[in-house]
Amino acid sequence: MDKQLSAALLLVLAGGLFSLYAYSLLPEEIAIHWNVRGDVDGFAGRGFIFFIPVLSLFLVLLLWYIPNIDPRKKHIEKFRGTYNQFIIVMAGFMTYIGVLAAGANLGWIGNISRFLAPAMGLLFYFTGNLLERSRSSLFIGIRTPWTLSSDKVWEKTHKLGGRMFKVFGVLFAIGMLASPEAAMLPLILVLVAGVFWLFLYSYLEWKKERNN
Protein backbone atom coordinates (compact mmCIF):
# COMPACT_ATOMS: atom_id res chain seq x y z
CA MET A 1 0.00 0.00 0.00
CA ASP A 2 1.24 3.50 -0.86
CA LYS A 3 2.71 5.38 2.11
CA GLN A 4 0.56 8.44 1.46
CA LEU A 5 -2.63 6.38 1.33
CA SER A 6 -1.52 4.65 4.54
CA ALA A 7 -1.04 8.05 6.19
CA ALA A 8 -4.54 9.16 5.16
CA LEU A 9 -6.09 5.92 6.39
CA LEU A 10 -4.25 6.20 9.70
CA LEU A 11 -5.81 9.64 10.20
CA VAL A 12 -9.23 8.18 9.43
CA LEU A 13 -8.58 5.34 11.88
CA ALA A 14 -7.51 7.82 14.56
CA GLY A 15 -10.77 9.69 14.09
CA GLY A 16 -12.76 6.47 14.29
CA LEU A 17 -11.02 5.37 17.47
CA PHE A 18 -11.61 8.75 19.06
CA SER A 19 -15.30 8.57 18.16
CA LEU A 20 -15.44 5.11 19.72
CA TYR A 21 -13.86 6.49 22.90
CA ALA A 22 -16.19 9.50 23.00
CA TYR A 23 -19.34 7.45 22.33
CA SER A 24 -19.63 6.08 25.87
CA LEU A 25 -19.14 9.57 27.34
CA LEU A 26 -21.74 11.31 25.20
CA PRO A 27 -25.40 11.86 26.12
CA GLU A 28 -28.10 10.03 24.15
CA GLU A 29 -28.74 13.15 22.05
CA ILE A 30 -25.86 15.23 20.72
CA ALA A 31 -25.43 18.48 18.83
CA ILE A 32 -24.48 17.95 15.19
CA HIS A 33 -24.76 21.45 13.72
CA TRP A 34 -23.85 24.95 14.87
CA ASN A 35 -24.69 28.30 13.31
CA VAL A 36 -22.14 31.03 12.64
CA ARG A 37 -22.51 32.34 16.21
CA GLY A 38 -21.63 28.93 17.57
CA ASP A 39 -25.19 28.20 18.76
CA VAL A 40 -26.50 24.65 18.33
CA ASP A 41 -29.29 24.33 15.76
CA GLY A 42 -29.28 20.60 14.98
CA PHE A 43 -29.40 17.40 17.05
CA ALA A 44 -29.18 13.63 16.49
CA GLY A 45 -28.62 10.42 18.43
CA ARG A 46 -25.10 9.88 19.74
CA GLY A 47 -24.47 7.17 17.14
CA PHE A 48 -24.15 10.03 14.65
CA ILE A 49 -20.64 10.56 16.07
CA PHE A 50 -19.50 7.75 13.73
CA PHE A 51 -20.84 9.47 10.63
CA ILE A 52 -17.76 11.65 10.12
CA PRO A 53 -15.18 8.79 10.30
CA VAL A 54 -17.29 6.74 7.86
CA LEU A 55 -17.67 9.72 5.52
CA SER A 56 -13.95 10.40 5.82
CA LEU A 57 -13.10 6.83 4.83
CA PHE A 58 -15.43 7.06 1.83
CA LEU A 59 -13.88 10.35 0.67
CA VAL A 60 -10.31 9.10 1.02
CA LEU A 61 -11.00 5.93 -0.95
CA LEU A 62 -12.99 7.81 -3.58
CA LEU A 63 -10.30 10.46 -4.07
CA TRP A 64 -7.62 7.79 -4.25
CA TYR A 65 -9.58 5.80 -6.85
CA ILE A 66 -10.57 8.71 -9.12
CA PRO A 67 -7.25 8.88 -11.07
CA ASN A 68 -7.75 5.25 -12.13
CA ILE A 69 -10.94 6.04 -14.04
CA ASP A 70 -9.93 9.44 -15.44
CA PRO A 71 -9.29 9.24 -19.20
CA ARG A 72 -6.49 11.76 -18.63
CA LYS A 73 -4.78 9.70 -15.96
CA LYS A 74 -1.35 10.48 -17.44
CA HIS A 75 -1.96 14.17 -16.74
CA ILE A 76 -2.80 13.43 -13.09
CA GLU A 77 0.46 11.51 -12.68
CA LYS A 78 2.31 14.80 -13.32
CA PHE A 79 0.91 16.27 -10.09
CA ARG A 80 0.09 13.05 -8.23
CA GLY A 81 2.34 13.96 -5.30
CA THR A 82 0.41 17.18 -4.68
CA TYR A 83 -2.89 15.35 -5.19
CA ASN A 84 -1.94 12.68 -2.65
CA GLN A 85 -0.90 15.41 -0.22
CA PHE A 86 -4.36 16.94 -0.61
CA ILE A 87 -5.97 13.59 0.25
CA ILE A 88 -3.96 13.48 3.48
CA VAL A 89 -4.99 17.06 4.27
CA MET A 90 -8.64 16.16 3.64
CA ALA A 91 -8.37 13.12 5.93
CA GLY A 92 -6.78 15.27 8.63
CA PHE A 93 -9.48 17.92 8.20
CA MET A 94 -12.29 15.39 8.56
CA THR A 95 -10.67 13.85 11.63
CA TYR A 96 -10.30 17.30 13.15
CA ILE A 97 -14.00 18.02 12.50
CA GLY A 98 -14.94 14.78 14.24
CA VAL A 99 -12.81 15.63 17.27
CA LEU A 100 -14.28 19.15 17.39
CA ALA A 101 -17.84 17.84 17.27
CA ALA A 102 -17.20 15.33 20.05
CA GLY A 103 -15.26 17.89 22.10
CA ALA A 104 -18.07 20.42 21.84
CA ASN A 105 -20.61 17.85 23.02
CA LEU A 106 -18.36 16.85 25.91
CA GLY A 107 -17.97 20.47 26.98
CA TRP A 108 -14.25 20.61 26.18
CA ILE A 109 -14.53 23.61 23.86
CA GLY A 110 -16.75 26.67 23.57
CA ASN A 111 -17.53 28.43 20.27
CA ILE A 112 -16.82 25.76 17.67
CA SER A 113 -16.68 28.35 14.85
CA ARG A 114 -13.43 29.79 16.14
CA PHE A 115 -11.81 26.35 16.26
CA LEU A 116 -13.10 25.50 12.80
CA ALA A 117 -11.90 28.70 11.09
CA PRO A 118 -8.14 27.91 10.92
CA ALA A 119 -8.82 24.40 9.61
CA MET A 120 -11.15 25.72 6.92
CA GLY A 121 -8.57 28.33 5.98
CA LEU A 122 -5.90 25.63 5.61
CA LEU A 123 -8.23 23.48 3.51
CA PHE A 124 -8.83 26.39 1.11
CA TYR A 125 -5.09 27.06 1.01
CA PHE A 126 -4.20 23.47 0.11
CA THR A 127 -7.01 23.45 -2.46
CA GLY A 128 -5.31 26.44 -4.04
CA ASN A 129 -1.99 24.62 -3.95
CA LEU A 130 -3.57 21.66 -5.75
CA LEU A 131 -5.16 23.91 -8.39
CA GLU A 132 -1.87 25.65 -9.15
CA ARG A 133 -0.12 22.35 -9.86
CA SER A 134 -2.94 20.49 -11.58
CA ARG A 135 -3.01 19.42 -15.22
CA SER A 136 -6.02 18.89 -17.47
CA SER A 137 -8.34 16.29 -15.91
CA LEU A 138 -11.99 15.33 -16.18
CA PHE A 139 -12.44 14.97 -12.41
CA ILE A 140 -9.97 17.34 -10.72
CA GLY A 141 -9.83 21.10 -11.06
CA ILE A 142 -11.79 23.97 -12.62
CA ARG A 143 -13.52 22.11 -15.43
CA THR A 144 -15.15 24.47 -17.89
CA PRO A 145 -15.63 23.80 -21.63
CA TRP A 146 -12.70 26.14 -22.28
CA THR A 147 -10.19 24.79 -19.79
CA LEU A 148 -10.91 21.25 -21.00
CA SER A 149 -10.38 22.23 -24.63
CA SER A 150 -7.01 23.96 -24.15
CA ASP A 151 -4.07 23.06 -21.94
CA LYS A 152 -2.89 26.70 -22.01
CA VAL A 153 -6.27 27.98 -20.86
CA TRP A 154 -6.29 25.28 -18.16
CA GLU A 155 -2.87 26.34 -16.91
CA LYS A 156 -3.67 30.06 -16.82
CA THR A 157 -7.07 29.57 -15.16
CA HIS A 158 -5.67 27.21 -12.51
CA LYS A 159 -2.71 29.39 -11.65
CA LEU A 160 -5.07 32.30 -11.08
CA GLY A 161 -7.58 30.07 -9.25
CA GLY A 162 -4.85 28.62 -7.05
CA ARG A 163 -3.67 32.05 -5.94
CA MET A 164 -7.25 33.15 -5.32
CA PHE A 165 -8.04 30.14 -3.15
CA LYS A 166 -4.86 30.62 -1.13
CA VAL A 167 -5.68 34.26 -0.46
CA PHE A 168 -9.28 33.36 0.36
CA GLY A 169 -8.06 30.73 2.83
CA VAL A 170 -6.08 33.36 4.72
CA LEU A 171 -8.96 35.85 4.63
CA PHE A 172 -11.40 33.17 5.81
CA ALA A 173 -9.27 32.19 8.79
CA ILE A 174 -8.67 35.79 9.84
CA GLY A 175 -12.26 36.94 9.27
CA MET A 176 -13.90 34.03 11.07
CA LEU A 177 -11.52 34.28 14.00
CA ALA A 178 -12.07 38.02 14.33
CA SER A 179 -15.86 38.16 13.94
CA PRO A 180 -17.74 35.16 12.49
CA GLU A 181 -21.09 36.93 12.26
CA ALA A 182 -19.70 39.99 10.47
CA ALA A 183 -17.35 38.07 8.17
CA MET A 184 -19.52 35.20 6.92
CA LEU A 185 -21.67 37.03 4.34
CA PRO A 186 -18.79 39.07 2.82
CA LEU A 187 -16.68 35.92 2.60
CA ILE A 188 -19.45 34.01 0.82
CA LEU A 189 -19.90 36.89 -1.63
CA VAL A 190 -16.16 37.01 -2.29
CA LEU A 191 -16.05 33.26 -2.92
CA VAL A 192 -19.05 33.32 -5.29
CA ALA A 193 -17.61 36.31 -7.17
CA GLY A 194 -14.24 34.58 -7.42
CA VAL A 195 -15.73 31.37 -8.82
CA PHE A 196 -17.77 33.37 -11.34
CA TRP A 197 -14.67 35.31 -12.41
CA LEU A 198 -12.68 32.10 -12.95
CA PHE A 199 -15.48 30.76 -15.16
CA LEU A 200 -15.52 33.99 -17.19
CA TYR A 201 -11.71 34.23 -17.23
CA SER A 202 -11.38 30.76 -18.77
CA TYR A 203 -13.77 31.79 -21.57
CA LEU A 204 -11.93 35.06 -22.23
CA GLU A 205 -8.56 33.28 -22.37
CA TRP A 206 -9.97 30.65 -24.70
CA LYS A 207 -11.43 33.33 -26.98
CA LYS A 208 -8.11 35.20 -27.00
CA GLU A 209 -6.24 32.01 -27.88
CA ARG A 210 -8.69 31.20 -30.68
CA ASN A 211 -8.45 34.70 -32.15
CA ASN A 212 -4.67 34.54 -32.11
C-alpha positions in Angstrom: 0.0 0.0 0.0 1.2 3.5 -0.9 2.7 5.4 2.1 0.6 8.4 1.5 -2.6 6.4 1.3 -1.5 4.7 4.5 -1.0 8.0 6.2 -4.5 9.2 5.2 -6.1 5.9 6.4 -4.3 6.2 9.7 -5.8 9.6 10.2 -9.2 8.2 9.4 -8.6 5.3 11.9 -7.5 7.8 14.6 -10.8 9.7 14.1 -12.8 6.5 14.3 -11.0 5.4 17.5 -11.6 8.8 19.1 -15.3 8.6 18.2 -15.4 5.1 19.7 -13.9 6.5 22.9 -16.2 9.5 23.0 -19.3 7.4 22.3 -19.6 6.1 25.9 -19.1 9.6 27.3 -21.7 11.3 25.2 -25.4 11.9 26.1 -28.1 10.0 24.1 -28.7 13.2 22.0 -25.9 15.2 20.7 -25.4 18.5 18.8 -24.5 17.9 15.2 -24.8 21.5 13.7 -23.8 24.9 14.9 -24.7 28.3 13.3 -22.1 31.0 12.6 -22.5 32.3 16.2 -21.6 28.9 17.6 -25.2 28.2 18.8 -26.5 24.6 18.3 -29.3 24.3 15.8 -29.3 20.6 15.0 -29.4 17.4 17.0 -29.2 13.6 16.5 -28.6 10.4 18.4 -25.1 9.9 19.7 -24.5 7.2 17.1 -24.1 10.0 14.7 -20.6 10.6 16.1 -19.5 7.7 13.7 -20.8 9.5 10.6 -17.8 11.6 10.1 -15.2 8.8 10.3 -17.3 6.7 7.9 -17.7 9.7 5.5 -13.9 10.4 5.8 -13.1 6.8 4.8 -15.4 7.1 1.8 -13.9 10.4 0.7 -10.3 9.1 1.0 -11.0 5.9 -0.9 -13.0 7.8 -3.6 -10.3 10.5 -4.1 -7.6 7.8 -4.2 -9.6 5.8 -6.9 -10.6 8.7 -9.1 -7.3 8.9 -11.1 -7.8 5.2 -12.1 -10.9 6.0 -14.0 -9.9 9.4 -15.4 -9.3 9.2 -19.2 -6.5 11.8 -18.6 -4.8 9.7 -16.0 -1.3 10.5 -17.4 -2.0 14.2 -16.7 -2.8 13.4 -13.1 0.5 11.5 -12.7 2.3 14.8 -13.3 0.9 16.3 -10.1 0.1 13.0 -8.2 2.3 14.0 -5.3 0.4 17.2 -4.7 -2.9 15.3 -5.2 -1.9 12.7 -2.7 -0.9 15.4 -0.2 -4.4 16.9 -0.6 -6.0 13.6 0.3 -4.0 13.5 3.5 -5.0 17.1 4.3 -8.6 16.2 3.6 -8.4 13.1 5.9 -6.8 15.3 8.6 -9.5 17.9 8.2 -12.3 15.4 8.6 -10.7 13.8 11.6 -10.3 17.3 13.2 -14.0 18.0 12.5 -14.9 14.8 14.2 -12.8 15.6 17.3 -14.3 19.1 17.4 -17.8 17.8 17.3 -17.2 15.3 20.1 -15.3 17.9 22.1 -18.1 20.4 21.8 -20.6 17.9 23.0 -18.4 16.8 25.9 -18.0 20.5 27.0 -14.3 20.6 26.2 -14.5 23.6 23.9 -16.7 26.7 23.6 -17.5 28.4 20.3 -16.8 25.8 17.7 -16.7 28.3 14.9 -13.4 29.8 16.1 -11.8 26.3 16.3 -13.1 25.5 12.8 -11.9 28.7 11.1 -8.1 27.9 10.9 -8.8 24.4 9.6 -11.1 25.7 6.9 -8.6 28.3 6.0 -5.9 25.6 5.6 -8.2 23.5 3.5 -8.8 26.4 1.1 -5.1 27.1 1.0 -4.2 23.5 0.1 -7.0 23.4 -2.5 -5.3 26.4 -4.0 -2.0 24.6 -4.0 -3.6 21.7 -5.7 -5.2 23.9 -8.4 -1.9 25.6 -9.1 -0.1 22.3 -9.9 -2.9 20.5 -11.6 -3.0 19.4 -15.2 -6.0 18.9 -17.5 -8.3 16.3 -15.9 -12.0 15.3 -16.2 -12.4 15.0 -12.4 -10.0 17.3 -10.7 -9.8 21.1 -11.1 -11.8 24.0 -12.6 -13.5 22.1 -15.4 -15.2 24.5 -17.9 -15.6 23.8 -21.6 -12.7 26.1 -22.3 -10.2 24.8 -19.8 -10.9 21.2 -21.0 -10.4 22.2 -24.6 -7.0 24.0 -24.2 -4.1 23.1 -21.9 -2.9 26.7 -22.0 -6.3 28.0 -20.9 -6.3 25.3 -18.2 -2.9 26.3 -16.9 -3.7 30.1 -16.8 -7.1 29.6 -15.2 -5.7 27.2 -12.5 -2.7 29.4 -11.7 -5.1 32.3 -11.1 -7.6 30.1 -9.3 -4.9 28.6 -7.0 -3.7 32.0 -5.9 -7.3 33.2 -5.3 -8.0 30.1 -3.1 -4.9 30.6 -1.1 -5.7 34.3 -0.5 -9.3 33.4 0.4 -8.1 30.7 2.8 -6.1 33.4 4.7 -9.0 35.8 4.6 -11.4 33.2 5.8 -9.3 32.2 8.8 -8.7 35.8 9.8 -12.3 36.9 9.3 -13.9 34.0 11.1 -11.5 34.3 14.0 -12.1 38.0 14.3 -15.9 38.2 13.9 -17.7 35.2 12.5 -21.1 36.9 12.3 -19.7 40.0 10.5 -17.3 38.1 8.2 -19.5 35.2 6.9 -21.7 37.0 4.3 -18.8 39.1 2.8 -16.7 35.9 2.6 -19.4 34.0 0.8 -19.9 36.9 -1.6 -16.2 37.0 -2.3 -16.1 33.3 -2.9 -19.0 33.3 -5.3 -17.6 36.3 -7.2 -14.2 34.6 -7.4 -15.7 31.4 -8.8 -17.8 33.4 -11.3 -14.7 35.3 -12.4 -12.7 32.1 -12.9 -15.5 30.8 -15.2 -15.5 34.0 -17.2 -11.7 34.2 -17.2 -11.4 30.8 -18.8 -13.8 31.8 -21.6 -11.9 35.1 -22.2 -8.6 33.3 -22.4 -10.0 30.6 -24.7 -11.4 33.3 -27.0 -8.1 35.2 -27.0 -6.2 32.0 -27.9 -8.7 31.2 -30.7 -8.5 34.7 -32.1 -4.7 34.5 -32.1 
